[in-house]
């Protein structure tokens, strides 16, 4: 069974690929590939879908994904304002899991081996580690020959030793999507991204895939390990986090309704469930930074 969408960004003549990305928006197609991916956002905001997780992304967002973990970065400009001239800017490194060869089994590489195992769950870095790795990613793009390989190994050592990271999944989750299902997932995610601020009836999203509501609910839970309603709620909460941290002029009530919640009480309850604090407290954390 194939993964969502196979990509081969590394030419046969190269050990790894490091490049700078400057586009209208990041790749908004649900896909996976057989390489490890380290990706840093330098400019741009939006929502990232990694495996069965939904998170907002901003400048400085740094993630490390193992092979086969499906993902997409949907920029705000991609679906909130199609006329936007804003550009996204990022750095990405792709490398195969076997580029170290048999060395990965040696004692000196045990921490890196553990890192690769964690990457199957997706890793998000934060704090000073992001700044340090970001500088090294910029340097590695300009490096050539053996120096670039040494730089990559040094980065892996930092990534393996730092404690400034979060695993994106609570448990290992194996993603097995046929290529034919890629279109289905993209249709659902695109529709959800465009309409989550309003009411989305299960029937209308099921119709997009020519399914009954019951069949769609079963299908979506099987592919994402969560219900569609939970997915929409999480999408709304992540957008609320963005508004609370960036738009001081909006009241919490305004944020609530703009994100698709019908009542402030339900918004407060769901926000605490997902973020583990009140919207007011969340906003206060950003006001003192």
N, C-alpha and C positions, 0 to 999 in steps of 0.2 A: 504494500500500500504506500502511495506516495505522500509526501508532505504537501502543504498548501500550494506552494509554487516554488519550484526549484530554481535557484539562481547560481551562476558560477562567475563571481566577480574577479576571480584570480586566474590570470593567464597561466598556461602550463610552464612558461619560461620564468615565472616569478614564484618566490616562496610565500610572499604575502603582498597585500595591497594596502596602501595608506593614501588617502586623498581628501581634498577639501571640497565641500559641497556648497554651491551657491545656486539656489533655484527659487522659483516662485513659492513652492512649498515642498516639503519632504515627500518621500515616496508614500503615497496614501493607499497602496494596494496591500491587502493582507497576504503575506508571503512568508516563506521560511527558506533557509538555505543550509548547505552542509558545512559552512564555515563558522568559526567563532566571529563575533562582531562586537567591537568596542566603538561606541558612538557618543559624541559630545555635541550638544546644541550650543552654538555661539550666538545665534540670533534667531528669534522666532518663538512663538507661543502656540499652544494647542493642546491636543489630547493624544496620548500614546496608548496603544493597545498592545500589550505584551502577554502572550498566552491568554489566560483568562482574567487578566488584570486590566484596570482602567486607571490612568493617572494623568494629571495635567503635566505639561512640560513647559519649561521656561529656559532662559539663558543659563548655562551651567549645568544642565541636566546631563548626567553621564551614566550610561548603562553598558553592561557587558552580558552578552547573550551566547548561550551555547548552541551547537548545531540543532536544527530542527525546531527551534522555538519560534512559532509564528508571531509576526508583529507588524505594526504600521504606526507611523507618526502622522496624525492628521492636523495640519496647521490651521489656526484660526482663519487665516486668509483663504483657506481652501473651501470653507463652507459657510463662514459668517459674512464675508464680503468678497464676492467673486471679482469685483472690479479693483480690489486692493492691489497696490503696486509694491506692497511690502515684500521683501525677500527673506528667505531663510538662509542660514549660514551654519554649517556644521563640519565636524571632522569625523572621519570613520576609518577604522582599520579592520580588514578581513584577514584571517589566517586559518589554515586547516588544522584540525586537531592533531595531525600526525607530523606537523612540521618540525617538531623536536625529535621525532623518530624514537628509537629505543631509549634515548636519554630520559624520557619521562618516567621510566621504571626505576631509575637510579635514586639512591637515597637523597642526593642533593636536590632533586626535583620534586620531593614529596609535597611540599607546600603548593607548588604550581599544579601538581596533579589534583590536589584537593580543590584548588581554585576552579579547575575545569569541571569538576563534579558539581560544584555550587552553581556554575554558570548554566547548568541544565534547568535551574529554577529561575534564572535571571537575577542579575545583581545590579543594584543602584548604589552609586558612590555619592558621598557628600563631604562637606567640610574642606579642609586644606588639601585633602587627597585629590579633589577635583581640580584645583588650581595646579597642583604639581603634575598630574597626569595630562592636563590640558596643554601645559607648556611642552611636555615631552612628545605629545601627539603632533604638535606644530613642528617640533624639531625633526621628528622622524619622517615627515613628509618631504623635508628638504634634504634628508640624509641619503647617502648612496652606498652601495656595496655592503661589505661586512659590518660597517658602522651602524647601518640601519637595523640589522639583525640583533646586534648587541644592545641597541637602544630598546628594541621590542622586549628582549629578555629582561632588561632592567625594569621595564614597565610591569611585566608580569610578576616580578618579584615584589614590587610595591603593592600591586593589586592583591597578591597572595598574603602579604603581611599586615596590611592595614585593617583596622577595626572599624573604620568609618564607612560602613556599607550596610545595606539592607537586602535581604533576599526577597524577591517579589512574590514568591509562592510559599505557602506554609508547608507544602509537601510536594514531592515529585509528581509531575503530571505529564503523561505521555500524549503528545499531539499527533494524531494520525488523520490527516485530511486528504482526501483524494483531490486531484487537480480540479475535477468537476465541481467540487464543493467550494473551491476558492471563490467562484463567482457568487455563490449563495451567501457566504459570509460577508463579502464586500457589499452586496446589495443590502443586507441587514444593517451593517455598520454605517454605511453611507446614509441610509434612511434615518437611522437613530441619531446620527450626528446632526442632521438637518432639522429634525422634528422633536428632539427630546424636551425642548422648552414648552411644548404643547402637549395635549393629551394624545397618546398613541394607543389605539385600540388593538388588541391582539389579533383581531380579524384582519385589519388592514395590513399588518406586517406579514401575517401568514399568507395573505393573497399574493404578496410579492413573490413568494416561492411556490405558489400554486399548491399550498398545503391547507389542511384544516387547522384551526387554532390548536386543537389537541396534538396533532402530529407535529406542528411547529414547536410547541412548548417542549415536547419530548426530544425533538431534534436539537433544539438550542441548548438544552440542559446537558445532553449527551456530548455536545461539541465543546461546551465552555465550562461545564460543571457548576453552572448557576442558572437560575431562572431568568427569563427575559425581563420580568419586572424588576428583579434585583439589579440586572445590568443597567437598565434605564435609570434607576435610582442612583446607582453609583456614578453614572455619567453626569447626572444632575448635580450630585454632591461635589464632584471634582470641578465642575464649572463654577459652582458656588465658591469653592476655595479660591479660585482665580479671582473672582469678583471681589470677595472680601479682602483679599490682600492687595489688590491693585486699584480699586475704585472706592475711595473713602467717602465720596459724596453720596453714595447709595446707602440707604438704611438697610438693616438686616431683613426687614419685611420686603423691601423692593427686590433685594437679591433673591429672596425666597420665591417670589412670584415670577421673576425673570428666568429662573431655572426650572420652572415647571411645577412647583409645589402649589397646591390649592389652598393650603392653610399654613400659617406660620408655626402652629404647634406641631404639625406633622414634619415640617422642615427641621425644626429644632430637634425633634426626636430622632429623625433619620440621620441628621448631621452628627449627633452624639454617638449614634450606633457605629457609624463608619469612621469618624475622625477621633473619637474618644474625648471630645471636649465640646463646649458650646460654640456656636458661631461667634458670639461676642468675644469669648476667650481667644478664639483662633485669630480674629482681627487684631486684638490687643497685642498678640505676639509679634505681629508685623509692624505695629505702630511704634514699638520700642527698638526696632532694629536700626 
